[in-house]
């Protein structure tokens, strides 16, 4: 009986810790970065060419403009991605900020999360550096509790996409 009480006490404590995570961590934030051996104008242009995105983000099945603005800021797109289970998920992508050769901020909205990627471009010694500051907010309280535990996985996925972009642009 004593073992059962100890086991139930441990389970209760872990449950409390898990559900309190959402109270303390409202969002999950992380940074990724890559340096590309190309001029900034070429890097920025190719990075923002939606017809080429599948070359470095293989999960993207399609991307179509819903409302494309000439200055880019405020443009919205419907993006369909395939998850690890092979299911297709529709996302809404909105361009929050667009400063040529300097910055692009994208917001992705799905039923499970709201993610903001703030890409900053800089040029030094013939190389372009792309730094991505990401913030994820769960679409539900349970997901808000879960995201901090998967921060490393989210960060590694975004870093993989930047690595793929580097390989793609430097190959061309």
Beta strands, then each sheet from edge to edge (+ up, - down):
strand 1: 28-36
strand 2: 60-67
strand 3: 76-82
strand 4: 88-99
strand 5: 103-109
strand 6: 113-124
strand 7: 127-138
sheet 1: 1+ 7- 6+ 5- 4+ 3- 2+
end
